[in-house]
Amino acid sequence: MTMGASKPVRVVVLGGGTAGWMSAAGVAKLLPSTASVTLVESEDIGIVGVGEATLPHIRGYVERLGIDEAAFMKATHATYKLGIDFRDFGRIGESYIHPFGSFGEEVAGVGFHHWWLEQRRRGMAGDLGDYSLAVAAARANRFTPPAQDMSLASTYGYAYQFDATLFGPFMREFGVAIGVTRIEGLVTSVERDAESGNVTALILKDGQRVEGDLFIDCSGFRSILLGQELEEDWQDWTHWLPCDRAAAMPCTHETTDIRPYTVATAMPAGWRWQIPLQHRMGNGYVFSSAFCDEDHACETIRNAAEGEPLGDPRVLRFRPGRRTRSWSHNVVGVGLSSGFLEPLESTSIYLAQMAITYLIELFPDNGIVDPRDRDEFNRLVDMEYDRVRDFLILHYNATTRDDSEFWNHVRTMKLPDSLEDKMELWRRAGRIEKYSDGLFYDASWIAVYIGQGIMPERHDARASLGDPARIGAALDGLKRAIANEVSGMPGHLDYLKGNISRLAEAA
């Protein structure tokens, strides 16, 4: 595909908020001479934003667009995130951290977890998290950015926890500054080409007609263009991911410290989150309406909050799944209009960012959509959603809990064949399915499998050939090196306040 169209492609983004302004800013910044970008949004329509925890990929997006990290963090009251602390998922009373980093390192072509499994069999290994710098730093509430070399200090990454209601406006200001045209208005009808079926214009309530060559649907769950106008089917995944509600309520911080990680605690009908921001704590209960009513969920989150409530709980309703096609005709769905997966692993913004990235890579030359590019986009997006779906299901299914109807259901439900195959490979040989594209690689799956008590029947035989004493000494040395590295890190709050003065004033 050749780029450099003589006339810029007219891109129209429908909907503001996180997905809309990320899309508009991404296209405007990365394809400045190829596309002109107009965004249509209405102040009368609220956004779905209760406090977002993210994945490390958001850093790449911020850097690629040339956004100053300090300014972004201050504007959104952001904190750093080294991983997620999962509590009571495998068994009540047990917890583990899914880190943004590795566990040890491969030795002689054998993954670290195989050496650890062999030493554990011999009774000579500590907790798996002891061999992860990200886990150790999170447990100690310490943070410093990773080193940019091949040392131990480079073996982790980080993401952000920020106020989603502030991220959209921040991205709006950035987008307008780099040339995005913003139009305030409500869409009342859609014009389409009679022959091709392509969308040609949006008609607004005040009579404005907004023409375009390519439309990005960021209208949220309403999915005005992709779902309503083009009638792209929705694949409902509620039978695998039964949580379809979230009761969210912010509160004050319960301590003077701020954790550099998100907490997810399993509950009788789902799980609840704690997301520490600079100015408050985000709380929520993600639950299944088939096993818990909304009033009970709201009362639960009120009682669970460790600080003073800053408002009443509000209930968000959703349906897990995705569109059969996220790019149809000349309309590309990004964010909730394309699909939704509950926030158990903080994947919402990643999935929007991923779609924007693929769109830019497969952007239509001269505004003419090549069906091959469209098919490839849909293949890649489907792959991303399907792999995240399987990873989320694993958290529910890999459990011994039988204390509620909800946990009995998710523990015994039929799984997607793709997840069955992954789990069988792990149980049989301690191996993780290899792939080069998509999200969640070996360390992520290993963290959940072992953290929730799913131990393989066997592991790489080569790990049993080494000298146990030497291997044990190496593991002990790694554990000491990690502890030494963490001891030199500042506290998370101290780093926010002192090193770069990023702490915003409380709202």
C-alpha positions in Angstrom: 0.0 0.0 0.0 1.4 3.4 -0.9 0.9 6.5 1.2 1.2 10.2 0.4 -2.3 10.9 -1.0 -2.6 14.2 -2.9 -5.7 15.1 -0.9 -6.0 14.4 2.8 -8.4 11.6 3.8 -11.3 13.2 5.7 -11.5 11.2 8.9 -14.6 11.8 11.1 -14.5 10.5 14.7 -17.9 10.1 16.3 -17.8 10.5 20.1 -15.3 12.0 22.5 -14.1 10.5 25.8 -11.1 8.3 26.0 -11.5 6.3 22.8 -12.6 9.2 20.7 -9.8 11.6 21.6 -7.2 8.9 21.6 -8.3 8.0 18.0 -8.5 11.6 16.8 -5.1 12.6 18.3 -3.4 9.4 17.1 -4.5 9.9 13.5 -3.8 13.6 13.5 -0.3 13.2 15.0 0.9 10.1 13.2 -0.7 10.8 9.8 -0.5 14.6 9.6 -0.2 15.0 5.8 -2.4 12.0 5.0 -5.6 12.7 7.0 -7.6 15.7 8.3 -9.5 14.8 11.5 -12.9 16.1 12.7 -14.4 14.9 16.0 -18.1 15.2 16.7 -19.2 15.0 20.3 -21.9 16.3 22.6 -21.5 17.6 26.1 -25.0 16.2 26.8 -23.6 12.7 26.6 -21.6 11.5 29.5 -18.6 9.2 29.3 -17.9 5.8 30.9 -15.1 6.7 33.3 -14.7 5.8 36.9 -10.9 5.6 37.4 -8.8 3.7 35.0 -6.0 1.3 35.6 -3.9 0.7 32.5 -1.3 -1.6 31.0 2.3 -0.6 30.1 1.4 -0.2 26.5 -0.1 3.2 27.3 3.4 4.5 27.9 4.3 3.8 24.2 1.2 5.6 23.0 2.0 8.7 25.2 5.6 8.7 24.1 4.8 8.2 20.4 2.4 11.1 20.4 5.0 13.3 22.1 3.0 13.9 25.2 4.9 15.0 28.2 4.5 12.3 30.9 4.7 14.7 33.8 2.0 17.0 32.3 -0.2 14.0 31.6 0.2 12.6 35.1 -0.5 15.9 36.8 -3.6 16.6 34.7 -5.1 13.2 35.3 -4.0 12.8 39.0 -2.1 9.7 37.9 0.0 7.2 39.9 2.3 4.5 38.8 1.3 0.8 38.5 3.6 -2.2 38.7 0.9 -4.8 38.5 -2.3 -6.2 40.0 -2.7 -7.8 43.4 -5.3 -10.6 43.0 -6.8 -11.7 46.3 -9.0 -14.7 47.1 -9.3 -15.8 43.5 -7.8 -19.3 43.7 -8.6 -19.8 47.4 -9.9 -17.5 50.1 -7.0 -16.0 52.1 -4.5 -16.4 49.3 -3.1 -13.7 47.0 -0.6 -13.1 44.3 0.6 -10.2 42.1 0.5 -10.3 38.3 3.5 -8.1 37.6 4.5 -6.0 34.7 7.8 -7.8 34.5 9.5 -11.1 34.4 10.2 -13.9 36.8 13.9 -14.6 36.7 15.4 -15.4 33.3 15.8 -18.2 30.9 18.9 -20.4 31.5 20.3 -22.7 28.9 17.1 -22.4 26.8 14.9 -23.4 29.8 12.4 -20.9 31.1 12.8 -19.7 34.7 9.6 -21.2 35.9 10.7 -24.7 35.0 13.8 -24.3 37.2 11.5 -22.9 40.0 9.1 -25.8 39.6 11.9 -28.3 40.0 13.3 -26.5 43.0 9.8 -26.3 44.5 9.5 -30.1 44.0 12.6 -30.5 46.0 11.4 -28.1 48.7 14.1 -25.6 47.9 12.2 -22.6 46.3 10.5 -19.6 47.8 7.3 -17.9 46.6 7.4 -17.3 42.8 6.9 -13.5 43.4 10.2 -13.4 45.3 12.0 -13.7 41.9 10.2 -10.7 40.3 11.5 -7.2 40.8 8.1 -5.7 40.0 6.4 -7.9 42.6 9.0 -7.1 45.3 8.8 -3.3 44.6 5.0 -3.4 44.6 4.9 -5.3 47.9 7.2 -2.7 49.4 5.2 0.3 48.0 8.3 1.5 46.2 8.9 2.8 42.7 11.5 4.1 40.3 11.4 3.9 36.5 13.2 0.8 35.1 16.7 1.1 33.8 17.3 1.3 30.1 19.9 -1.4 29.9 20.1 -5.2 30.3 20.5 -5.2 34.1 18.2 -6.5 36.8 16.8 -3.0 37.1 15.4 -3.2 33.6 13.3 -6.4 34.1 10.0 -4.6 34.7 7.7 -2.1 33.2 5.0 0.2 34.5 1.6 1.6 33.6 -0.6 4.4 35.1 -3.6 4.6 37.3 -5.5 7.8 36.5 -8.9 9.6 36.6 -10.6 8.6 33.3 -13.0 11.6 33.6 -9.9 13.8 33.3 -8.0 11.8 30.6 -10.6 12.5 27.8 -10.4 16.3 28.4 -6.6 16.2 28.5 -6.5 14.3 25.2 -9.1 16.8 23.8 -6.9 19.7 24.6 -3.9 17.9 23.0 -5.9 16.9 20.0 -7.2 20.4 19.2 -3.7 21.8 19.7 -2.3 19.5 16.9 -5.1 20.3 14.4 -8.2 18.2 15.3 -11.4 20.0 14.5 -14.0 19.6 17.2 -17.7 20.0 16.5 -20.3 20.0 19.2 -23.5 18.3 18.3 -25.8 15.3 18.5 -26.2 13.0 15.5 -29.8 12.6 14.4 -29.3 10.7 11.1 -26.6 9.1 8.9 -26.3 9.5 5.2 -25.0 6.5 3.2 -24.0 5.9 -0.4 -26.8 3.9 -2.1 -24.4 1.7 -4.1 -21.6 1.0 -1.8 -23.4 1.3 1.6 -20.5 3.5 2.8 -21.3 6.3 5.3 -21.0 9.6 3.6 -22.1 12.1 6.3 -23.4 12.7 9.8 -26.4 14.9 10.2 -26.5 16.8 13.5 -29.4 18.1 15.5 -28.7 21.7 14.6 -28.7 20.9 10.9 -24.9 20.6 10.3 -23.8 18.0 7.8 -20.4 16.5 8.5 -18.9 14.7 5.5 -16.1 12.2 5.6 -14.2 9.5 3.8 -13.5 7.3 6.8 -15.6 7.2 10.0 -14.3 6.1 13.4 -17.2 5.0 15.7 -16.4 5.9 19.3 -19.9 6.3 20.4 -19.6 3.8 23.2 -22.1 1.1 23.9 -24.6 2.8 21.6 -22.4 2.0 18.7 -24.4 4.4 16.5 -22.6 3.7 13.2 -21.2 0.2 13.5 -24.0 -1.4 15.5 -27.1 0.6 14.8 -26.5 1.9 11.3 -24.5 -1.0 9.8 -26.1 -3.6 12.0 -22.8 -5.5 12.7 -23.6 -8.5 14.9 -22.6 -8.7 18.5 -21.0 -11.9 19.8 -22.2 -12.2 23.4 -19.7 -13.8 25.8 -21.8 -13.6 29.0 -21.9 -17.4 29.2 -18.1 -17.3 29.7 -17.8 -13.9 31.5 -21.0 -13.6 33.5 -20.2 -10.3 35.2 -22.4 -7.6 33.5 -22.6 -4.8 36.1 -20.2 -2.6 38.0 -21.1 -0.5 41.1 -18.4 2.2 41.3 -17.8 4.7 44.2 -14.7 6.8 44.9 -13.5 7.5 48.5 -10.7 9.3 50.3 -7.3 7.5 50.8 -7.3 5.4 53.9 -3.5 5.9 54.5 -0.9 8.5 53.8 0.8 6.1 51.4 -0.2 5.2 47.8 0.2 1.7 46.5 1.9 1.3 43.1 -0.6 -1.4 42.0 -4.2 -2.1 41.6 -6.0 -4.5 44.0 -8.7 -7.0 42.7 -10.4 -8.9 45.4 -12.7 -11.8 44.6 -16.3 -11.5 45.9 -19.3 -13.9 46.2 -20.7 -12.7 42.8 -17.6 -11.3 41.1 -14.7 -9.1 42.3 -14.0 -5.6 43.5 -11.3 -3.2 42.6 -9.2 -0.6 44.4 -7.4 1.9 42.2 -5.2 4.4 44.1 -5.0 7.8 42.4 -3.2 10.9 43.7 -6.3 12.5 45.1 -8.6 9.6 46.0 -9.2 5.9 45.9 -11.3 4.4 43.1 -13.6 1.5 44.3 -15.9 -0.8 42.4 -17.7 -4.1 42.5 -17.9 -5.9 39.2 -20.6 -8.5 39.5 -23.1 -10.7 37.7 -26.7 -9.7 37.9 -27.7 -13.3 37.7 -26.1 -13.8 41.2 -26.4 -10.4 42.9 -28.8 -7.5 42.6 -27.7 -3.9 42.2 -28.8 -2.7 45.6 -26.8 -5.4 47.3 -23.7 -4.6 45.2 -24.0 -0.9 46.0 -24.2 -1.7 49.7 -21.3 -4.0 49.4 -19.0 -1.4 47.9 -20.1 1.2 50.5 -19.1 -1.2 53.3 -15.8 -2.2 51.6 -14.5 1.3 51.1 -11.6 2.0 53.4 -12.0 5.8 53.3 -14.8 8.4 53.4 -17.2 8.0 50.4 -16.9 10.9 47.9 -20.3 10.2 46.3 -23.0 7.5 46.0 -22.3 4.3 44.1 -23.3 4.4 40.5 -24.1 1.3 38.5 -22.7 0.7 35.0 -24.3 -2.0 32.9 -22.5 -3.8 30.1 -22.4 -6.9 28.0 -19.1 -8.7 27.4 -18.3 -9.5 23.8 -17.4 -8.0 20.5 -18.7 -7.1 17.1 -18.3 -9.8 14.5 -16.5 -7.2 12.4 -15.0 -4.1 13.9 -14.3 -2.5 10.5 -17.3 -2.6 8.2 -17.6 -0.6 4.9 -15.8 2.7 5.8 -16.6 2.6 9.5 -14.1 1.5 12.1 -15.2 0.8 15.7 -12.8 1.7 18.5 -13.5 1.2 22.1 -16.9 0.2 23.5 -18.6 0.4 20.1 -16.3 -2.5 18.9 -16.3 -4.6 22.0 -16.1 -4.8 25.8 -14.3 -7.0 28.2 -14.6 -6.4 31.9 -11.7 -4.5 33.6 -10.2 -7.5 35.5 -6.9 -7.0 33.8 -7.2 -3.3 32.9 -7.5 -4.0 29.1 -10.1 -1.4 28.0 -7.7 1.4 27.0 -5.2 -1.1 25.5 -7.9 -2.6 23.2 -8.8 0.9 22.0 -5.1 1.8 21.6 -4.5 -1.5 19.7 -7.3 -0.7 17.3 -5.9 2.8 16.6 -2.5 1.3 16.0 -3.8 -1.3 13.5 -5.9 1.3 11.7 -2.9 3.6 11.2 -0.8 0.7 9.9 -3.6 -0.3 7.5 -4.9 3.2 6.7 -6.7 3.5 3.4 -4.8 5.2 0.6 -6.7 8.2 -0.8 -9.6 7.2 1.4 -10.4 4.1 -0.7 -10.7 1.1 1.6 -8.9 -2.0 0.4 -10.9 -5.1 1.5 -7.7 -6.9 2.2 -6.6 -4.3 4.7 -10.1 -4.3 6.2 -10.0 -8.1 6.6 -6.5 -8.0 8.1 -7.7 -5.3 10.6 -10.6 -7.5 11.6 -8.4 -10.5 12.0 -6.0 -8.7 14.2 -8.7 -7.1 16.4 -10.6 -10.4 16.7 -7.4 -12.1 17.8 -6.7 -9.5 20.5 -10.2 -9.7 21.9 -10.3 -13.5 21.9 -6.9 -13.8 23.6 -7.8 -11.3 26.3 -11.2 -13.1 26.7 -9.4 -16.4 27.4 -7.0 -14.8 29.9 -9.9 -13.3 31.8 -11.9 -16.5 31.9 -8.8 -18.2 33.3 -9.0 -16.1 36.5 -12.5 -17.4 37.2 -12.1 -21.0 36.1 -8.7 -21.6 37.8 -10.2 -21.8 41.3 -11.1 -24.3 44.0 -13.7 -21.9 45.5 -17.2 -23.5 46.1 -18.5 -21.0 48.6 -21.1 -19.4 46.3 -23.3 -20.1 43.3 -21.2 -17.7 41.2 -17.9 -19.5 41.8 -19.5 -22.9 41.4 -20.7 -21.8 38.0 -17.4 -20.3 36.7 -15.4 -23.2 38.1 -17.4 -25.8 36.3 -18.6 -24.0 33.1 -17.6 -25.2 29.6 -14.6 -23.3 28.3 -13.7 -22.0 24.8 -11.7 -24.7 23.0 -8.8 -22.2 22.7 -8.6 -21.9 26.4 -9.0 -25.6 27.0 -6.0 -26.2 24.8 -3.9 -23.6 26.6 -4.8 -25.0 30.0 -4.1 -28.6 28.9 -0.7 -27.6 27.6 0.1 -26.1 31.0 -1.2 -28.9 33.1 0.5 -31.5 31.0 3.9 -29.9 30.5 4.2 -26.5 32.2 4.3 -24.8 28.8 2.7 -21.6 27.6 1.4 -21.3 24.1 3.8 -19.1 22.0 2.6 -16.3 19.9 4.2 -13.1 18.6 1.2 -10.8 18.3 -1.4 -9.9 21.0 -1.4 -9.4 24.7 -0.2 -11.3 27.8 2.9 -13.4 27.3 4.5 -16.1 29.4 5.0 -14.3 32.7 1.3 -13.2 32.8 -0.1 -16.7 32.3 2.5 -18.2 34.7 1.5 -15.6 37.4 -2.2 -16.6 37.2 -1.6 -20.4 36.9 0.7 -20.6 39.8 -0.9 -17.8 41.8 -4.2 -19.6 41.7 -2.8 -23.0 42.4 -2.8 -24.7 39.0 0.5 -26.7 39.0 1.6 -28.7 36.0 2.0 -32.5 36.2 5.5 -32.1 34.9 8.0 -29.6 33.6 11.0 -29.4 31.3 13.2 -32.4 32.1 16.3 -30.4 31.6 15.6 -28.5 34.9 16.1 -31.8 36.8 19.6 -32.4 35.4 21.4 -29.5 37.2 23.0 -29.5 40.6 20.2 -28.6 43.1 22.6 -26.8 45.4 23.9 -24.6 42.6 20.4 -23.9 41.3 19.2 -23.1 44.8 22.2 -20.8 45.4 21.4 -19.0 42.1 17.7 -18.5 43.2 18.8 -17.3 46.6 21.2 -14.9 44.9 18.5 -13.5 42.6 16.2 -13.0 45.6 18.9 -11.1 47.5 19.7 -9.0 44.5 16.0 -8.1 44.0 15.7 -7.2 47.7 18.8 -5.0 47.5 17.5 -3.3 44.4 14.1 -2.6 46.1 15.8 -1.2 49.2 17.4 1.5 47.0 14.1 2.6 45.5 12.2 5.6 47.0 8.6 5.1 48.3 6.0 5.5 45.6 4.5 8.6 47.1 7.9 10.1 47.8 8.8 9.5 44.1 5.6 11.2 43.0 6.1 14.2 45.3 9.8 14.7 45.4 11.6 13.4 42.3 9.5 15.1 39.7 6.8 17.0 41.6 4.0 15.2 39.8 1.5 15.1 42.7 -1.6 17.2 41.7 -3.6 19.0 44.2 -6.7 17.1 45.5 -9.8 18.0 43.6 
